[in-house]
């Protein structure tokens, strides 16, 4: 705690007790974006410039709350995608046709050997999932093929989100267009966004810092999002943020197509609490301003104009 004080953080006497339950290095992680650094005699000097310990603590707790609430929304997207994928594959290829990858995989991208290899590993992983599942539907013979594989509606539902995303990436253009159209997306948007959400879902599930996430691969962006995203300008060039804001916009685009009555109260409250602890947090999240951009309902109203 003394080191934080030396580096310019405002710390109250009773703040010391907080470190008994929260790792110093975990809090340091959430304080880093609020600090400034400089090089001096070959060493990196960190300065917190009067940032209070309570501001850092707010970022820590709201990150935790935001992860929980974001995961709830992503799980809604996951359930919807599983339902739509199984519906499309079942409609075109029957209950067990999905197990034959040559039916629906993009043959222009994958040769016969690659398709058979991906099919083998998918079936292997599916059998492993089945062996660990306690779903009673797996004991009904009318749900299983002669080789013991579940119907498409049951099999897709058993998949982890990452497995589902991998399947979507394999689909031929006709199936992809049909799936994307169910959400009023372009195919390139669908592919980009499900991969992004899979990455974010894994961060949430493993208690990683979501507030300060920086996406290495920029997702496909809609022009309408510029109303809410912080734009980074360097010289004559400019680019949109690669931070949390773009993740939230992807979630909003999906959820508003799934449930237009979805309650965003918890996520909005998380964002407001983060904003109130420090104005700098708004841009750190990747939002343009601290009003409309932090309110999912207002974002939806704008997107639906």
N, C-alpha and C positions, 0 to 999 in steps of 0.2 A: 504493500500500500504506500509505503514511503517513496518508492520509486515512481509511482504514479503522480504523487505530489511534486516530486522533483521535476517531473516532466510537464508540470503546469496544469494538472487536473485538480479541480476543486473537490476535496474529499472531507466529509463530515466525520465526526468521531464515531458515530454509530454505523458508518459504512463498513468498518472493518469486519463486523459480524457477518456481512454478506459473503465474504470470501470463505467462510467456514463451509458453505454449501455450494458455491459456484467456483469452478476452477479459475485461477488468476489468468491463465493463458486463454481461456474461453472468453473472459471479459475483455482481455487485451485485443482479441480478434474483432470484437464489436466496437472497440474504441478506435481502432486503427483508421477507419475512413474519416473520422472527425479530427484527426491529427494532421500536422504538417511535418515534413521531414526536410533535413538539409545535411549536406556532407561537411564535416569539419575534421581536418587532420586525418582524412581517410576513414573516419567513423560516421555512421548514420546517427544523427541527432533527432530524436522524436520530441515534438512539443504539442501538448494538448490545448494550449491557448485558453485556459480557463473553462474548458468543458467540464461539466459536473459529473461526478460518479453516478448520480441518479439518472442523468441522460443516457449514459452507457447502459445502466441497468434496465432502463425502459426499452432500449433497442434489443437487449438480450431477451427479455420476457415477451415483447411483441413479435420478435422473430419466431419464438416458440409457438405463440398463439396463431400467427399467420401460417406457419407450416401446417398446423392442425386443420385450420379452416380451408386452406388451399387444397390440401389433400382430400378433403370432403368433396370439393368441386371437381377435382380431377377424377375421383372415383365415380362420380356421376357420368363423366365423359367416358370413362372406361366401360361402364355397364352399357351405355348407349352404343358404343362402337362394337362391342361384342354382339349385341343384339342385331345390329345392322349387318355386320359381316356374316354372321351365321344365317341370317335371312337371305342375303344375296347368294351365298354359296349353296345353300339348301335349295333355293328356287331354281338355280341353273343346273345343279349337279346331283340333287337328291341328298338323302340322309348321310351317305358315306362317300360321295364323290369328292369331297374335299381332301380325302386321304390320298387321292391320286393327283399329285401336284401338276402333272402334265395337262390336266383339265383347265387350270386357271392361272398358272405361273406365266410370267412374261417370257415367252420363248425367244423374243428378239434380244433379250438381255442375257439369258442363261441357256447354255447348251444342255443336251440331254443328260450328260454325266453330272453336271452341276445340279440339275433339277432332281435327279435321283438321290444325290448326296444330301441335298437339303430335305428331301422327303424322309430319308432314313433317319436323320438326326431329329426331325420334328416328331416322328413316331416314337423314337426312343425317349425323348423328353416327355411326350404325352403319356406314355406308359409309366414313366417315373412319377408324374403328377397324379395319375390314377391310383398308383400303389399307396400314395400318402393321403389320398382323399377319403373322407368319410361320407361322401354324398350317397344317400341310399339309392338314387336313380341309377347308379353304376351296377347295382345288383339285379336290375331288370333286364332280361334278355332282349326285349324289344327295343332297348336303347343301345344295344351293342351289335357290332358286326360279327361275322363268324370268327374273326381273328381277335375279338375282344376289345375292339376300339369303339369309343362312344360315337353316337350320331353327331352331326355337325353342330346342332343346337346345344348339346351337352358338352361336347369337346371344346368348342370355342369358349364357352363359359368357364371352363376349368383353367384356361390359360392365364399366366401372369401377363401383366400389361406389356412387358418387354417382348414376350413371345408373340403377342397379338400384333404389336408394331412391326415385328420382323415379317409376319405373314402379309401385312398390308404392303410392305415394301416389295414383296415378291409378285404382287398381283399384276395381271396384264392390264393394258390400258382401258379395255372395255369395262372390266370390273371396277377399276379405280374411278373411272368417270361416274359410274352408277353410285358408288359409295360416296364420293365427294358431293354429288348432286343432292343427296339426302340432307346435307347440311348447307347447301347453297355455297359450297366452296369450289375453288379451282383445284385440280389434281395436285399441282405443285404446292398449294397452300396446305392441303390435307397431309401430304407426305412430310413437309417441313414441320408442321405444327405437332403432329403426333410424336415425331422424334424428339422435339423440344420438350413436350409434356412428359415423355418417358424419362428424360434426363432429370427434370424437375421433380417428378414423383419419387425417383430414387433418392434425391437430395432430402426431400421431406421425410421419407421413410427411415433414413439413416441419421436424422437429427443434424443435418449439415446447415450451415448458415445460408438462409435463403434471401435475407435482406440485401446482402452485398454480392449476390451472384452476378457473374459476368459471363455471358454466353460466348464461347469461342467461335461457334458457328452461328452467324446471324440468321434468325428465322425469316421466312418470307414475310414482308410487311405490306399492309394495305395503306394506300395514300391517306385514307380517312383517319388513320392513327396519328398522323402528324399533329393533329389538334391537341394531343395529350402527351406525346413523347418529347423528352428533352433532346434537342438537336445539338450535336457536338460540331463546332465550327473551327477549322484550322486553315487559315489563309483563305483561299478561294474555294476550298472543299468543305463539305458538310455531310454528316451521316447521323442517323438516328441512334439513340442509346442502345446498348446491348445488355441492359440491366433488367431488374425485376419488372418494370412497367410493361415491357413488351410481352413478358410471360403472362401477366394479368390480362392483357388485351386478347391473347390467344385463348385463355380460359373463358373470357367473356364471350368471344365469338362462338365458341362451342356451346356453352351453357344456355345462351339466349335462344339457340335453335332447339335445345332439348327441353327446357322448362322456362318459359317466359315469365313465370311467377317466382323464380328462384330468389330466395332471400339473401341479399348480399350484406346484411347488417353487420355480421361479425367481421368480415374482411374490411368493410368500411371503417369500423371502429378501430381495428388494428392499425390501419393506415393513418387515421386521424391522431391516434395516440403517438405514433412515431413522429408525425409532423409536429405535434405540439411540444415534443421534447427538444426539437431543434429544427429551424427552417432549412438548414443544410441537408437534412434527411430527405427532403422532397426530391432534390436533384440527384442525390445518391441513389434513390430508388429508380431514377430514370424518368420522372414525370416533369412535364413542362411547368406546371404551377401547382399551388397547394389548395385549389378549390375544386373545380370540376374533375380534374384528373384523378383525384383520390376518392371519387364517389362512383362506384360501378353503375349505379342506377342512372346517373347523369350521362355517363359514357354511352350506355345503351340507348338512352333517349336521342343522343346525337347521332349514333350509328344508324338508327332506324328512321331518320328524317328522309 
